[in-house]
Amino acid sequence: MKQISCDSSSIIALSSNCLMWVLDRFETDFIIPFYVKKEIIDTPLKGKKYSFEAMKHGLLIGNTLKIKETDSILRDKIIKLSNTLLMHKNKPIEIIQYGEADAIALAIKEGITTLLVDEKNTRLLIEDMEGLKKVIERRTGRDFEINKTSAQELHKLLDGLKIIRSTELVAVAIKRGFFDWPYPRANIIKNALTALKFSGCAISSREINETVDILTNQSSSPK
């Protein structure tokens, strides 16, 4: 069975919109490393604001979500390389944190090629390092240089990995007819993706509108 390594960002976005049931409809094992479990269950259980959400996540372990041990040495290497990738006056800037690095390390360790991640930095780290540099420069108002040594090592480690976001997962679910709701399909797509955007998924309004157009045209085209 196909496997997807998941970061907490996507789990939180889906859960916040009561969309975790979508994962059960795919013939796929959604895997999380222990650090992601810590972020979505263990840590929030100690507080008040998100403890109920953490309880709901806990009920999914072993069913919707499966836990696998990652390679902590590989995870730490990914953290070190990623967070020394961009330099401003010989000082690095943090790009990713332990949850994202753990999900990446798990994918590499298990030979999983797909990552479910909503966080923008992680996606650009894998897909477009130059694009990541531009985003960080716009965000901080500073100029950065790419550390070529870190970039080369990361390219070797991350080669072959593919990112999907919660929005793309839900779009596929809608395309496959998982949402048998009495509303226009275009409205379901736009509202679902917009809800995920406001729950933290890095997707633009333009991308949402393009997805609506593509899926709506597909459903109305002759078979």
N, C-alpha and C positions, 0 to 999 in steps of 0.2 A: 504494500500500500504506500502511496505517496506520503511524504512527510514535509511539514513546513515548520521551521523554527520561528517562534514568536517572541516579540519584544513586548514589554508591558504597555507601551504607548497604544498599540492597536487593541490589546485586550481591554484597556480602560475605555477607549473610544466606543468599542462595540458594546461593552457592558453598560456604559452610561446611557446608551440608547436602546437597551433591552434587545440587543441583536446577537447575543452569544448563541442563540439557537441556530443561527445561520451556519455555524461551524459544523454542527451535527449533520447537516444535510449534504455535506461534501464527503466523498469517499477518500478522506485524507486524515492522517494523524497530525494534530496540531501539538507541537512539542514545546515545552518551556524549560529553561535551565533553572537551577535553584535560586539564582540571584533575581530572576524575574518573579519567581514565587515569593521571594522576600518582599519585592516591591508591590505586588498586587494583593498579598495576603498577610504575611507576617508583620510587616511594619505598620500598615493601616489598622490592623487588629489592636494595636497598642494605643490607638487614639480614639477619638469620639466621632469625628466628622465622616470618616470613610470606613468605619469598622463594620457596618452592616453590609456595605458593598464587598468588603473583604470576606465576610462570611459566605456570601453568594459565590464568590470566586472559589472559595475552599470546597464548595459542593461540586465543582466542576472537575476537580483533580481526580485523575484516574478514568474519567469518562471523556468529556469534551476536551480537556487538556491533560496531557501526559507529561510527567517530569522525567528528564534524563540528566545525568551528571555530565558536566562539561569538563574541559581541560583548563584548569585554573592558570597554569603557566602560559598557555596559548592566549587565554583571556587577558592576562596582564601584559603580554606582548602587544596585543592589539590596542589596548589602552595606551601604552607607552608610545607606540608608533603613531596612533591617531592624534594624540594630544601633543605631539611634536611635529606634526605635519605642516602647520602654518606658523610662521615666525614673524614677529614684529620687533625690530631692533634686537634681534637675538633672543627674544622672549616668546615662549609658546603660548597658545591659547587653547583652552579645553574645547574639544570637538564632541566627544562622546563620553558617556558614563558607564558604570559597571553593567547595568542591565543590558544595554545595547551590545556591549563588547561580549558579554556572556552568551547572548543569542547568536552572535556571529561565530564565536568559538565553538558553540554546540553544533552549528551547521557544518563547519569545517570538519570537526571531529567525526560526525555521523555521516558525512558525505551528502548532506542535504543541500540542495541547490537554491531553494527558495526561502526568503525571509519575509515574515509579515511584520512590517515596521512602518509606523506613521510619522516618526520623528524625521525632520527634514535633513539635519546634519548627517545622520547615518545613511540615509538614502543617497545623498550627494557624495558622501565619502566613497561609496561603492560604485556609483554610476558616473560621477563627474567631479573630479577633484578641483578642476579649474572653476567649475560652477560654484563649488563650495567656497572657494577662495573669494569669489565675487560677492557671494551672499554675506559672508562674514565681514568683508570690507564695508559693504553697505550698512550692515547692522551696527558696526562699531565706529565707523568713520575713520578707520585706520587702514594703512597699506600693509599687506602681508606678502611674504615670500614663501613659496613652497619648498620645504625641506626635501631635496631630491632623494636623500638616503631613505627617509621614512616613506616617501612616495613609492619608491621602487620596491621596498619590502612589502608595503601594503598591496601593491598591484599583484605581487606573487601570491599573497595570502587570500585575497578577495576575488581573484580571477574565477569566473564561472558562477558567482553568486548573483541571484536575481531578487530584486525587491518588489513586493506588492504591498499596497496599503489597504487599510480596512475599507476604503471607498471602492477600490477595485474588486475586492472580494464581494462586497455587497452588490456591486454592479453586475457581476457574474451571476450572483444568486437571483437577482431580478430577471436577468436575461433567461435563466433556466426555468423561470416560473415558480420560484420558491415563495414569492409574495403574491398570493392569491387574494388580493385585497380589492374592494369595490371602489377603486379610485383610478383615474387616468394614469397610465403607465408613466408618462412624462412627469407627472406630479410626484409619484412615488420615488422615482429616481432622483429628481432634484431635491426633494425634501429630505430623503434619507442621506444623501451625500452632503447636503448642507448641514444637517445635524451632526454628522461625523466631523465635518470641518470645524464646527464650533466646539467640538469635544476634543480638539487637539490635532486632528489629522491635517498634515501639511498638503493641502490641495487648494488651488486657486478657483475663483468663481468662473474663470474662463474654462478651466478643465471640467468643471461640473457641467457647464452649458454644452461643451463639446460631447461629453458622455451622454447627456440627455438626447442630443441630436443623433448620435450614432445609434444608440439603442432604440430610439423611437423609429428611426428610419428602417432599422433592421426588422422591427416587428411589423411595419406596414408594407415592406417590400414583398412582391409576389414570390411564392415558393416554387 
